[in-house]
Amino acid sequence: MPEENQPTKKNNNGPILGEELLRKISEHPCYDKNAQHKYGRIHLAVAPACNIQCNFCVREFDCVNESRPGVTSQVLTPEEALEKTRQILADYPFIKVVAIAGPGDPLANDETFETFELIRNEFPEITLCMSTNGLMLPEKLPEMLRTGVSTLTVTVNAIDPEIQAKIVDHIVYHGKVYKGVEAAKIQIKNQLDGIKAAVDAGIVVKVNTVLIPGINDKHVIEIAKKLNELGVYIMNVMPLITQGAFADLEPPTPEERKAVQEACEPYVMQMRHCRQCRADAYGLLAQDMSQMSEERRKVIKIQTKEDMEKARAVLEKNGKKED
């Protein structure tokens, strides 16, 4: 475990964390509910390929009016992603997290690590974050650590292979296609092994679980208990978006989702402010600028500049008083 991540503090039902990771959590809008109002994130859509096919997943490109995971207006090269990061961080300094969340799976795309390396070299203080289905997590973890990823989201929808087999149509693992329970066993093992290894390496882990009525809704609490054993920091129970092979299912009601969250809360902290972001989202969680007009983005840019000038004036005034 890196020196700066050595244990110093523990929340009520989560892992022990070091001061540097606690700082990053306090500035990460997904990991700290208070940070969502002050700090933003940028998702860089550099990872189009995916190695599994979930029954609820539909990846789309050039889709500007839809807000959900798997959607992006364009796929970027690592160099384009770096330039976009430069522009956005210069205009909106409240953004503290650079993440890769698709539109496919980041660990199935070499461009993910090329991008992280470019970002880390130019912006060493920025928090690097990733979302993955976890299939390749155990073997790709060294690359994640090398490129400086410190916060990680893994989607875990079941730890029972019989249930997982109903959620994922197939996986592609080391060039071979697997289906059914056989595929589920491989993915679940890699997810759990990878999460444990990531936690042990000092990465803060969030787990996303898609709540699917009639399939895994009674099983989610078992996932939460396992996450507690693994040292996962926070869990995000997400409502099913009915599409793809699951287009005819009924999504959970807000009340059903809340009941599952409350049942899981004793085992792992619950994220309750998720916006199910696009693969190219940026800004505050509740203010995705990827879908805003240029005029609206300019207003936010002006407001940000004015806020910085006010803060600078306060600091200068306080400095004069101290003199």
Steps between C-alpha positions, in 0.01 A plus 500: 500500500645841407635699792251786468213251514596343831209460744410807704122512514197271464134582434220307671488208259776553248873452456782677678640778282806723486497879505571537126211271408271678744584827323420347163171361630405843636544642148333212314132573426408130486671395820400792723143632488618845610761517223232471230404866553857637491712277279452351156632219285573443134440170323729437204337272242810317374388139560245377242568124514330278758562139601156416637142551385261588779132453425426859606785669312472690172808697395428792267708769332416853387200504733484851645157495663523186712655477845603152609810280516631375166406814308748746348502756221840380375790271583828681568859401441731530803648818353155650441404405856806681636417814303139489617623462859729802461216716375247392760733525800608847387139617467348315797756457781237348730543175306727278710445151352588364155325170433465242225165322503448375149304497285630141515716355775821695572700186578423362153665801333873579496409866442386516861851473637650715227256773599562467872874520447465822298267654759715402798817640342340840441261518798659299783263639764180395324317190625489224239189281512370203303180297464514135390303176489797339678557210259863602436558670836744250660741501204465870415543626857879549464437731203244694701747548783778596259289773342377635833135394523390558860119467488322211329142399430417136429152393388394190694142391437515155663735271688283196428588358154141386440378858543788656309431267206159667462656848484790452257451342158867412449859597578813499284795389711847446353353473152231243584126558533334360813128494578267407783620387842850428369539864397348618828745300710798647315378856530398478866832345603696767314286779640539390862869414469565829323310709754690341788834558327409862419399573858819338630699718257352819646235578236163628625231276352137579425267224379207567269213251514213524253175421681296268274158405641426131479864410433742637762283720726495243784871428451650849529537477878723195452719709270521769770612246760776379269610858428534554874738204518705638210539850644296687236454868590156574354222325306271652238170317446388623159151461355471289186468701178268284290665449162667230295393146594342641817287756316177330612586483871358739757761724666504517880299772665682763708350337808633156404847641438496686831400184686793309347740783587381502860542123525857528367600804708613299806759323285631770265442875465240584237531757222162665457579786260600312181397654167590200278733716293591482133842378390590857399344692791682789668420762761307452823293182531178698477635729228631294208656756268541246218129552429492878548499770239822692442330810640418325827855366533634854452281622784638233732853587389442867586349408836797277577744779414310747718494254789876451471558875501282541810684220678835652405385839635398342831836327532686823428288688753561237766868510424510877557321457830751241611783739415 
